Amino acid sequence: MLSIVVIIYILLIQQPYQTNQLETIQTALASTVELPCSVGQNIEPANPAKIIWIRDDRADIVSLDSVITVRDRRLSILTMDSIDREERILRIINVEEQDQGLYRCVRGDITLNEVFLDVLLPPRIISHSPEHMRMTVREGRNGRFSCTASGRPVPVILWHVNGLSRPATVTTSMS
């Protein structure tokens, strides 16, 4: 079965595909997200459209129609059928940082939807100096404090002197 999946993927990659505008969905860690794919009008109700969800940055085929092909219990496919259209939604529960990436919903050689999943990371202070963030500096002299933080989007570090914001007296360097 694995060799069949690889062959299908190679055929999809080599085919030119049409696409709509890239959609970006932002979500927080540990949340649930649903990536939409409108299959369009169901021409043959007895034979619903077969679609594939592909994760491009890892070259993973995430699903073959409603069957999840990667070992990840957090993933599922929701099927919404109505008279005039079909929806295939890729649901990811308990989102993790490594879930970030480009997902494509494909039917045959046509890309129906491209979604970039942007996983937001809460800001976190990695290091700071001095350790207790207190320093006595003689008048007219410079004091040096440093703070390194991570997160997505990149956090903004604000400095306060004696409880007041002092942006004019602070020099910030990004490395």
MDTraj code that builds the backbone (N, CA, C; nanometers):
import mdtraj as md
import numpy as np

residues = "MET LEU SER ILE VAL VAL ILE ILE TYR ILE LEU LEU ILE GLN GLN PRO TYR GLN THR ASN GLN LEU GLU THR ILE GLN THR ALA LEU ALA SER THR VAL GLU LEU PRO CYS SER VAL GLY GLN ASN ILE GLU PRO ALA ASN PRO ALA LYS ILE ILE TRP ILE ARG ASP ASP ARG ALA ASP ILE VAL SER LEU ASP SER VAL ILE THR VAL ARG ASP ARG ARG LEU SER ILE LEU THR MET ASP SER ILE ASP ARG GLU GLU ARG ILE LEU ARG ILE ILE ASN VAL GLU GLU GLN ASP GLN GLY LEU TYR ARG CYS VAL ARG GLY ASP ILE THR LEU ASN GLU VAL PHE LEU ASP VAL LEU LEU PRO PRO ARG ILE ILE SER HIS SER PRO GLU HIS MET ARG MET THR VAL ARG GLU GLY ARG ASN GLY ARG PHE SER CYS THR ALA SER GLY ARG PRO VAL PRO VAL ILE LEU TRP HIS VAL ASN GLY LEU SER ARG PRO ALA THR VAL THR THR SER MET SER".split()
xyz = np.array([
    [0.0825, -0.1198, 0.0000],
    [0.0000, 0.0000, 0.0000],
    [0.0867, 0.1257, 0.0000],
    [0.1979, 0.1258, 0.0722],
    [0.2838, 0.2425, 0.0781],
    [0.3388, 0.2773, -0.0594],
    [0.3766, 0.1788, -0.1402],
    [0.4303, 0.2077, -0.2729],
    [0.3248, 0.2728, -0.3619],
    [0.1992, 0.2375, -0.3457],
    [0.0914, 0.2989, -0.4229],
    [0.0787, 0.4459, -0.3860],
    [0.0861, 0.4771, -0.2563],
    [0.0767, 0.6152, -0.2103],
    [0.1906, 0.6973, -0.2687],
    [0.3120, 0.6456, -0.2691],
    [0.4268, 0.7175, -0.3224],
    [0.4072, 0.7445, -0.4712],
    [0.3604, 0.6482, -0.5457],
    [0.3370, 0.6654, -0.6891],
    [0.2319, 0.7724, -0.7133],
    [0.1248, 0.7701, -0.6388],
    [0.0198, 0.8711, -0.6530],
    [0.0777, 1.0087, -0.6260],
    [0.1580, 1.0229, -0.5238],
    [0.2152, 1.1518, -0.4884],
    [0.3077, 1.2024, -0.5991],
    [0.3897, 1.1171, -0.6540],
    [0.4805, 1.1565, -0.7612],
    [0.4005, 1.2074, -0.8805],
    [0.2929, 1.1411, -0.9158],
    [0.2090, 1.1851, -1.0265],
    [0.1486, 1.3221, -0.9982],
    [0.1070, 1.3464, -0.8734],
    [0.0475, 1.4752, -0.8386],
    [0.1494, 1.5875, -0.8452],
    [0.2697, 1.5628, -0.8014],
    [0.3735, 1.6645, -0.8001],
    [0.4109, 1.7039, -0.9432],
    [0.4142, 1.6088, -1.0342],
    [0.4568, 1.6365, -1.1702],
    [0.3499, 1.7072, -1.2518],
    [0.2244, 1.7002, -1.2107],
    [0.1162, 1.7614, -1.2862],
    [0.1102, 1.9108, -1.2553],
    [0.0903, 1.9933, -1.3574],
    [0.0673, 2.1347, -1.3265],
    [-0.0675, 2.1472, -1.2565],
    [-0.0780, 2.2402, -1.1663],
    [-0.2044, 2.2537, -1.0964],
    [-0.2502, 2.3978, -1.0928],
    [-0.3819, 2.4104, -1.0915],
    [-0.4425, 2.5417, -1.0778],
    [-0.4677, 2.5630, -0.9292],
    [-0.4660, 2.6867, -0.8889],
    [-0.4893, 2.7117, -0.7482],
    [-0.5611, 2.8445, -0.7278],
    [-0.6309, 2.8545, -0.6190],
    [-0.6894, 2.9806, -0.5775],
    [-0.5837, 3.0562, -0.4999],
    [-0.6165, 3.1741, -0.4552],
    [-0.5238, 3.2523, -0.3753],
    [-0.4918, 3.1773, -0.2466],
    [-0.3653, 3.1833, -0.2063],
    [-0.3207, 3.1157, -0.0844],
    [-0.3883, 3.1782, 0.0371],
    [-0.4500, 3.0943, 0.1165],
    [-0.5167, 3.1386, 0.2389],
    [-0.4244, 3.1084, 0.3563],
    [-0.4143, 3.1985, 0.4512],
    [-0.3363, 3.1751, 0.5728],
    [-0.4327, 3.1678, 0.6900],
    [-0.4169, 3.0631, 0.7687],
    [-0.4960, 3.0481, 0.8904],
    [-0.3988, 3.0497, 1.0073],
    [-0.4222, 3.1412, 1.1018],
    [-0.3402, 3.1478, 1.2218],
    [-0.4140, 3.0789, 1.3350],
    [-0.3386, 3.0007, 1.4113],
    [-0.3980, 2.9316, 1.5253],
    [-0.2952, 2.9200, 1.6370],
    [-0.3436, 2.9064, 1.7586],
    [-0.2563, 2.8964, 1.8750],
    [-0.2214, 2.7505, 1.9037],
    [-0.1111, 2.7319, 1.9741],
    [-0.0740, 2.5978, 2.0196],
    [-0.1884, 2.5368, 2.0991],
    [-0.2046, 2.4064, 2.0896],
    [-0.3013, 2.3273, 2.1658],
    [-0.4470, 2.3547, 2.1263],
    [-0.4689, 2.4346, 2.0223],
    [-0.6064, 2.4614, 1.9787],
    [-0.6489, 2.3586, 1.8735],
    [-0.7709, 2.3711, 1.8272],
    [-0.8225, 2.2884, 1.7179],
    [-0.8426, 2.3792, 1.5979],
    [-0.8006, 2.3320, 1.4801],
    [-0.8152, 2.4106, 1.3588],
    [-0.8773, 2.3231, 1.2508],
    [-0.9558, 2.3864, 1.1642],
    [-1.0170, 2.3152, 1.0526],
    [-0.9763, 2.3837, 0.9232],
    [-0.9117, 2.3081, 0.8335],
    [-0.8678, 2.3597, 0.7052],
    [-0.9722, 2.3228, 0.6008],
    [-1.0349, 2.4223, 0.5379],
    [-1.1481, 2.3958, 0.4479],
    [-1.1041, 2.3569, 0.3068],
    [-1.1868, 2.2776, 0.2421],
    [-1.1675, 2.2446, 0.1014],
    [-1.3052, 2.2245, 0.0384],
    [-1.3415, 2.3160, -0.0497],
    [-1.4686, 2.3042, -0.1194],
    [-1.4451, 2.2256, -0.2469],
    [-1.5054, 2.1080, -0.2540],
    [-1.4887, 2.0207, -0.3690],
    [-1.5730, 2.0704, -0.4851],
    [-1.6746, 2.1494, -0.4566],
    [-1.7604, 2.2024, -0.5613],
    [-1.8880, 2.1229, -0.5727],
    [-1.9518, 2.1375, -0.6853],
    [-2.0800, 2.0702, -0.7075],
    [-2.0581, 1.9214, -0.7271],
    [-2.1392, 1.8433, -0.6602],
    [-2.1323, 1.6983, -0.6729],
    [-2.2120, 1.6572, -0.7967],
    [-2.1393, 1.6272, -0.9042],
    [-2.2022, 1.5916, -1.0313],
    [-2.2642, 1.4528, -1.0247],
    [-2.1947, 1.3614, -0.9565],
    [-2.2441, 1.2235, -0.9456],
    [-2.2644, 1.1891, -0.7982],
    [-2.3840, 1.2062, -0.7449],
    [-2.4073, 1.1793, -0.6032],
    [-2.3706, 1.0369, -0.5614],
    [-2.3848, 0.9407, -0.6508],
    [-2.3505, 0.8022, -0.6171],
    [-2.1996, 0.7822, -0.6134],
    [-2.1226, 0.8732, -0.6740],
    [-1.9776, 0.8611, -0.6811],
    [-1.9149, 0.9941, -0.6361],
    [-1.9048, 1.0169, -0.5033],
    [-1.8534, 1.1451, -0.4554],
    [-1.7083, 1.1675, -0.4985],
    [-1.6710, 1.2952, -0.5091],
    [-1.5358, 1.3318, -0.5520],
    [-1.4315, 1.2778, -0.4551],
    [-1.3203, 1.2274, -0.5106],
    [-1.2080, 1.1794, -0.4295],
    [-1.1058, 1.2913, -0.4206],
    [-1.0697, 1.3279, -0.3005],
    [-0.9712, 1.4339, -0.2836],
    [-0.8565, 1.3834, -0.1978],
    [-0.7449, 1.4552, -0.2068],
    [-0.6243, 1.4218, -0.1308],
    [-0.5778, 1.5495, -0.0620],
    [-0.5460, 1.5405, 0.0657],
    [-0.4805, 1.6501, 0.1373],
    [-0.3312, 1.6194, 0.1387],
    [-0.2492, 1.7155, 0.0952],
    [-0.1039, 1.6993, 0.0902],
    [-0.0408, 1.8074, 0.1760],
    [0.0580, 1.7671, 0.2535],
    [0.1381, 1.8627, 0.3305],
    [0.2683, 1.8807, 0.2554],
    [0.2859, 1.9961, 0.1894],
    [0.3962, 2.0158, 0.0956],
    [0.5341, 2.0165, 0.1583],
    [0.5520, 2.0822, 0.2723],
    [0.6884, 2.0949, 0.3239],
    [0.7476, 1.9626, 0.3726],
    [0.6649, 1.8651, 0.3992],
    [0.7147, 1.7328, 0.4386],
    [0.6882, 1.6272, 0.3320],
    [0.6251, 1.6673, 0.2232],
    [0.5866, 1.5752, 0.1158],
    [0.5002, 1.4613, 0.1707],
    [0.4154, 1.4939, 0.2675],
    [0.3251, 1.3945, 0.3262],
    [0.1917, 1.3978, 0.2535],
    [0.1407, 1.2818, 0.2197],
    [0.0010, 1.2717, 0.1795],
    [-0.0736, 1.2490, 0.3101],
    [-0.1484, 1.3480, 0.3525],
    [-0.2159, 1.3440, 0.4814],
    [-0.3402, 1.2569, 0.4751],
    [-0.4125, 1.2632, 0.3615],
    [-0.5335, 1.1820, 0.3496],
    [-0.5589, 1.1440, 0.2049],
    [-0.6181, 1.0278, 0.1890],
    [-0.6730, 0.9838, 0.0612],
    [-0.8226, 0.9786, 0.0834],
    [-0.8909, 1.0791, 0.0324],
    [-1.0325, 1.1025, 0.0565],
    [-1.0574, 1.1128, 0.2065],
    [-1.1294, 1.0220, 0.2682],
    [-1.1578, 1.0361, 0.4114],
    [-1.0649, 0.9514, 0.4989],
    [-0.9643, 0.8874, 0.4390],
    [-0.8724, 0.8020, 0.5142],
    [-0.7436, 0.8783, 0.5438],
    [-0.7117, 0.8943, 0.6712],
    [-0.5869, 0.9590, 0.7115],
    [-0.4729, 0.8611, 0.6856],
    [-0.3674, 0.9080, 0.6168],
    [-0.2578, 0.8182, 0.5777],
    [-0.1324, 0.8352, 0.6621],
    [-0.1289, 0.9320, 0.7504],
    [-0.0146, 0.9486, 0.8398],
    [-0.0564, 0.9042, 0.9795],
    [0.0391, 0.8590, 1.0548],
    [0.0078, 0.8111, 1.1906],
    [0.0005, 0.9290, 1.2864],
    [-0.1165, 0.9814, 1.2983],
    [-0.1377, 1.0948, 1.3868],
    [-0.2848, 1.0987, 1.4246],
    [-0.3155, 1.0612, 1.5462],
    [-0.4543, 1.0541, 1.5926],
    [-0.5203, 1.1906, 1.6051],
    [-0.4410, 1.2959, 1.5947],
    [-0.4966, 1.4310, 1.6067],
    [-0.5665, 1.4759, 1.4794],
    [-0.5464, 1.4041, 1.3689],
    [-0.6007, 1.4433, 1.2390],
    [-0.7277, 1.3666, 1.2059],
    [-0.8216, 1.4359, 1.1415],
    [-0.9421, 1.3696, 1.0914],
    [-0.9956, 1.4497, 0.9731],
    [-1.0785, 1.3834, 0.8921],
    [-1.1426, 1.4473, 0.7782],
    [-1.2916, 1.4550, 0.8066],
    [-1.3465, 1.5742, 0.7957],
    [-1.4900, 1.5947, 0.8091],
    [-1.5472, 1.6104, 0.6689],
    [-1.6545, 1.5397, 0.6411],
    [-1.7200, 1.5482, 0.5115],
    [-1.8555, 1.6137, 0.5297],
    [-1.8770, 1.7196, 0.4552],
    [-2.0035, 1.7912, 0.4576],
    [-2.0606, 1.7857, 0.3164],
    [-2.1687, 1.7124, 0.2990],
    [-2.2324, 1.7016, 0.1677],
    [-2.3664, 1.7719, 0.1696],
    [-2.3921, 1.8503, 0.0666],
    [-2.5229, 1.9099, 0.0475],
    [-2.5620, 1.8884, -0.0987],
    [-2.6761, 1.9356, -0.1364],
    [-2.7254, 1.9142, -0.2723],
    [-2.6318, 1.9771, -0.3755],
    [-2.5823, 2.0972, -0.3460],
    [-2.5052, 2.1686, -0.4478],
    [-2.3534, 2.1681, -0.4282],
    [-2.3004, 2.1132, -0.3169],
    [-2.1554, 2.1126, -0.2994],
    [-2.1106, 2.0130, -0.1945],
    [-1.9820, 1.9844, -0.2005],
    [-1.9188, 1.8959, -0.1041],
    [-1.8042, 1.9709, -0.0371],
    [-1.7834, 1.9450, 0.0898],
    [-1.6720, 2.0025, 0.1646],
    [-1.5925, 1.8887, 0.2265],
    [-1.4601, 1.9000, 0.2210],
    [-1.3713, 1.8083, 0.2917],
    [-1.2843, 1.8958, 0.3815],
    [-1.2990, 1.8801, 0.5098],
    [-1.2297, 1.9646, 0.6063],
    [-1.1266, 1.8803, 0.6798],
    [-1.0021, 1.9271, 0.6773],
    [-0.8960, 1.8609, 0.7532],
    [-0.8942, 1.9230, 0.8917],
    [-0.9272, 1.8429, 0.9924],
    [-0.9302, 1.8910, 1.1315],
    [-0.8035, 1.8434, 1.2024],
    [-0.7382, 1.9380, 1.2701],
    [-0.6206, 1.9069, 1.3516],
    [-0.6536, 1.9509, 1.4934],
    [-0.6542, 1.8557, 1.5863],
    [-0.6783, 1.8918, 1.7261],
    [-0.5448, 1.8978, 1.7989],
    [-0.5403, 1.9732, 1.9063],
    [-0.4203, 1.9892, 1.9870],
    [-0.3007, 2.0278, 1.8990],
    [-0.3151, 2.1399, 1.8270],
    [-0.2149, 2.1854, 1.7306],
    [-0.0777, 2.1964, 1.7964],
    [0.0239, 2.1485, 1.7242],
    [0.1634, 2.1528, 1.7683],
    [0.2428, 2.2424, 1.6747],
    [0.3586, 2.2888, 1.7196],
    [0.4414, 2.3789, 1.6392],
    [0.4769, 2.3171, 1.5042],
    [0.5049, 2.1879, 1.5016],
    [0.5445, 2.1221, 1.3764],
    [0.4287, 2.1043, 1.2782],
    [0.3065, 2.1392, 1.3169],
    [0.1931, 2.1346, 1.2239],
    [0.1959, 2.2514, 1.1255],
    [0.2769, 2.3527, 1.1555],
    [0.2835, 2.4688, 1.0666],
    [0.3314, 2.4249, 0.9285],
    [0.2710, 2.4823, 0.8250],
    [0.3151, 2.4535, 0.6895],
    [0.2046, 2.4734, 0.5886],
    [0.2359, 2.4379, 0.4634],
    [0.1438, 2.4538, 0.3523],
    [0.0688, 2.3236, 0.3280],
    [-0.0630, 2.3323, 0.3271],
    [-0.1497, 2.2172, 0.3021],
    [-0.2239, 2.2431, 0.1716],
    [-0.2314, 2.1387, 0.0864],
    [-0.3031, 2.1497, -0.0403],
    [-0.4120, 2.0446, -0.0460],
    [-0.5279, 2.0859, -0.0915],
    [-0.6401, 1.9964, -0.1161],
    [-0.6464, 1.9765, -0.2669],
    [-0.6354, 1.8498, -0.3122],
    [-0.6210, 1.8201, -0.4542],
    [-0.7252, 1.7180, -0.4978],
    [-0.7837, 1.7419, -0.6154],
    [-0.8695, 1.6425, -0.6799],
    [-0.8121, 1.6213, -0.8194],
    [-0.7659, 1.4996, -0.8479],
    [-0.7009, 1.4714, -0.9758],
    [-0.5742, 1.5536, -0.9870],
    [-0.5633, 1.6350, -1.0915],
    [-0.4461, 1.7214, -1.1067],
    [-0.4792, 1.8682, -1.0786],
    [-0.5915, 1.8915, -1.0107],
    [-0.6341, 2.0284, -0.9807],
    [-0.6241, 2.0538, -0.8302],
    [-0.5515, 2.1586, -0.7943],
    [-0.5457, 2.2009, -0.6548],
    [-0.6694, 2.2856, -0.6274],
    [-0.7537, 2.2370, -0.5365],
    [-0.8772, 2.3072, -0.5032],
    [-0.8541, 2.4188, -0.4024],
    [-0.7602, 2.3962, -0.3119],
    [-0.7333, 2.4961, -0.2089],
    [-0.5928, 2.4775, -0.1545],
    [-0.5278, 2.5903, -0.1254],
    [-0.3990, 2.5903, -0.0564],
    [-0.4163, 2.6717, 0.0707],
    [-0.3730, 2.6142, 0.1816],
    [-0.3848, 2.6816, 0.3101],
    [-0.2498, 2.6764, 0.3793],
    [-0.1994, 2.7942, 0.4198],
    [-0.0783, 2.7969, 0.5020],
    [-0.1234, 2.8055, 0.6467],
    [-0.0867, 2.7039, 0.7237],
    [-0.1207, 2.7023, 0.8655],
    [-0.0060, 2.7665, 0.9429],
    [-0.0347, 2.8792, 1.0074],
    [0.0630, 2.9550, 1.0846],
    [0.0331, 2.9319, 1.2324],
    [0.1217, 2.8596, 1.2994],
    [0.1012, 2.8281, 1.4406],
    [0.1661, 2.9382, 1.5245],
    [0.0832, 3.0073, 1.6027],
    [0.1310, 3.1161, 1.6876],
    [0.1903, 3.0598, 1.8158],
    [0.3046, 3.1140, 1.8542],
    [0.3719, 3.0700, 1.9762],
    [0.3710, 3.1834, 2.0765],
    [0.3348, 3.1570, 2.2011],
    [0.3313, 3.2648, 2.3004],
    [0.4720, 3.3189, 2.3253],
    [0.4822, 3.4485, 2.3570],
    [0.6145, 3.5048, 2.3840],
    [0.6762, 3.4404, 2.5071],
    [0.8092, 3.4250, 2.5001],
    [0.8811, 3.3623, 2.6105],
    [1.0157, 3.4306, 2.6241],
    [1.0494, 3.4742, 2.7444],
    [1.1807, 3.5342, 2.7681],
    [1.2821, 3.4214, 2.7815],
    [1.3834, 3.4245, 2.6970],
    [1.4864, 3.3208, 2.6953],
    [1.5979, 3.3559, 2.7926],
    [1.6419, 3.4811, 2.7885],
    [1.7474, 3.5238, 2.8803],
    [1.7374, 3.6742, 2.9028],
    [1.7934, 3.7194, 3.0144],
    [1.8008, 3.8625, 3.0420],
    [1.9188, 3.8888, 3.1332],
    [1.9687, 4.0118, 3.1251],
    [2.0841, 4.0503, 3.2052],
    [2.0657, 4.1961, 3.2457],
    [2.0957, 4.2339, 3.3678],
    [2.1385, 4.1497, 3.4783],
    [2.0252, 4.0574, 3.5239],
    [2.0623, 3.9580, 3.5986],
    [1.9684, 3.8517, 3.6357],
    [1.8432, 3.9053, 3.7051],
    [1.8579, 4.0011, 3.7952],
    [1.7420, 4.0519, 3.8699],
    [1.6841, 4.1783, 3.8065],
    [1.7368, 4.2186, 3.6899],
    [1.6899, 4.3356, 3.6151],
    [1.6922, 4.4633, 3.7003],
    [1.7866, 4.4700, 3.7925],
    [1.8058, 4.5918, 3.8719],
    [1.9530, 4.6290, 3.8626],
    [1.9762, 4.7596, 3.8446],
    [2.1134, 4.8060, 3.8334],
    [2.1177, 4.9509, 3.8799],
    [2.2234, 4.9856, 3.9474],
    [2.2448, 5.1248, 3.9862],
    [2.3512, 5.1802, 3.8918],
    [2.3197, 5.2958, 3.8319],
    [2.4106, 5.3568, 3.7353],
    [2.4324, 5.5017, 3.7776],
    [2.5574, 5.5433, 3.7779],
    [2.5876, 5.6830, 3.8118],
    [2.5327, 5.7757, 3.7038],
    [2.4896, 5.8919, 3.7465],
    [2.4349, 5.9905, 3.6543],
    [2.5378, 6.0225, 3.5453],
    [2.4892, 6.0265, 3.4213],
    [2.5771, 6.0558, 3.3079],
    [2.6429, 5.9318, 3.2489],
    [2.6278, 5.8189, 3.3132],
    [2.6872, 5.6935, 3.2640],
    [2.5791, 5.6095, 3.1963],
    [2.6235, 5.5127, 3.1208],
    [2.5312, 5.4210, 3.0532],
    [2.5126, 5.2940, 3.1347],
    [2.3946, 5.2417, 3.1293],
    [2.3665, 5.1109, 3.1885],
    [2.3321, 5.0151, 3.0750],
    [2.3659, 4.8899, 3.0919],
    [2.3383, 4.7941, 2.9850],
    [2.2527, 4.6794, 3.0390],
    [2.1329, 4.6693, 2.9810],
    [2.0418, 4.5595, 3.0107],
    [2.0217, 4.4834, 2.8806],
    [1.9960, 4.3557, 2.8910],
    [1.9651, 4.2796, 2.7693],
    [1.8509, 4.1829, 2.7971],
    [1.7760, 4.1576, 2.6931],
    [1.6639, 4.0652, 2.7031],
    [1.6490, 3.9956, 2.5684],
    [1.6389, 3.8651, 2.5713],
    [1.6169, 3.7866, 2.4498],
    [1.4855, 3.7116, 2.4683],
    [1.3980, 3.7243, 2.3675],
    [1.2669, 3.6599, 2.3756],
    [1.2385, 3.5881, 2.2449],
    [1.1506, 3.4881, 2.2522],
    [1.1089, 3.4167, 2.1314],
    [0.9566, 3.4123, 2.1270],
    [0.9050, 3.3783, 2.0117],
    [0.7608, 3.3666, 1.9928],
    [0.7265, 3.3899, 1.8473],
    [0.6036, 3.3599, 1.8111],
    [0.5550, 3.3863, 1.6755],
    [0.4177, 3.4469, 1.6877],
    [0.3967, 3.5699, 1.6438],
    [0.4933, 3.6569, 1.5779],
    [0.6037, 3.6997, 1.6746],
    [0.7116, 3.7545, 1.6195],
    [0.8256, 3.7952, 1.7015],
    [0.7775, 3.8963, 1.8046],
    [0.8064, 3.8697, 1.9335],
    [0.7580, 3.9613, 2.0374],
    [0.8296, 4.0965, 2.0335],
    [0.7596, 4.1994, 2.0784],
    [0.8163, 4.3327, 2.0932],
    [0.8553, 4.3479, 2.2398],
    [0.9781, 4.3891, 2.2642],
    [1.0258, 4.4075, 2.4016],
    [1.0164, 4.5563, 2.4346],
    [0.9435, 4.5875, 2.5411],
    [0.9278, 4.7257, 2.5862],
    [1.0052, 4.7437, 2.7162],
    [1.0775, 4.8525, 2.7253],
    [1.1552, 4.8819, 2.8447],
    [1.0880, 4.9948, 2.9224],
    [1.0871, 4.9821, 3.0546],
    [1.0316, 5.0830, 3.1438],
    [1.1384, 5.1203, 3.2455],
    [1.1500, 5.2493, 3.2723],
    [1.2436, 5.2980, 3.3735],
    [1.1595, 5.3605, 3.4833],
    [1.1752, 5.3089, 3.6041],
    [1.0967, 5.3556, 3.7190],
    [0.9470, 5.3521, 3.6883],
    [0.9045, 5.2489, 3.6197],
    [0.7629, 5.2291, 3.5907],
    [0.7098, 5.3062, 3.4705],
    [0.7952, 5.3878, 3.4069],
    [0.7522, 5.4668, 3.2913],
    [0.8193, 5.4159, 3.1644],
    [0.7428, 5.4130, 3.0562],
    [0.7986, 5.3737, 2.9277],
    [0.8964, 5.4808, 2.8826],
    [1.0161, 5.4391, 2.8407],
    [1.1193, 5.5358, 2.8021],
    [1.1805, 5.4989, 2.6669],
    [1.1019, 5.4950, 2.5608],
    [1.1572, 5.4516, 2.4323],
    [1.2678, 5.5407, 2.3799],
    [1.2683, 5.6705, 2.4121],
    [1.3713, 5.7614, 2.3600],
    [1.5064, 5.7378, 2.4233],
    [1.5103, 5.6773, 2.5407],
    [1.6372, 5.6555, 2.6101],
    [1.6876, 5.5141, 2.5960],
    [1.6206, 5.4318, 2.5177],
    [1.6576, 5.2911, 2.5029],
    [1.6994, 5.2642, 2.3597],
    [1.8123, 5.1970, 2.3446],
    [1.8580, 5.1546, 2.2127],
    [1.8326, 5.0056, 2.2009],
    [1.7628, 4.9659, 2.0942],
    [1.7294, 4.8248, 2.0741],
    [1.8104, 4.7716, 1.9571],
    [1.8656, 4.6535, 1.9754],
    [1.9354, 4.5887, 1.8637],
    [1.8755, 4.4492, 1.8447],
    [1.8543, 4.4131, 1.7189],
    [1.8026, 4.2821, 1.6835],
    [1.9186, 4.2014, 1.6284],
    [1.9303, 4.0774, 1.6752],
    [2.0379, 3.9932, 1.6231],
    [1.9836, 3.8655, 1.5661],
])
top = md.Topology()
chain = top.add_chain()
for i, resn in enumerate(residues, 1):
    res = top.add_residue(resn, chain, resSeq=i)
    for name in ("N", "CA", "C"):
        top.add_atom(name, md.element.get_by_symbol(name[0]), res)
traj = md.Trajectory(xyz[None], top)
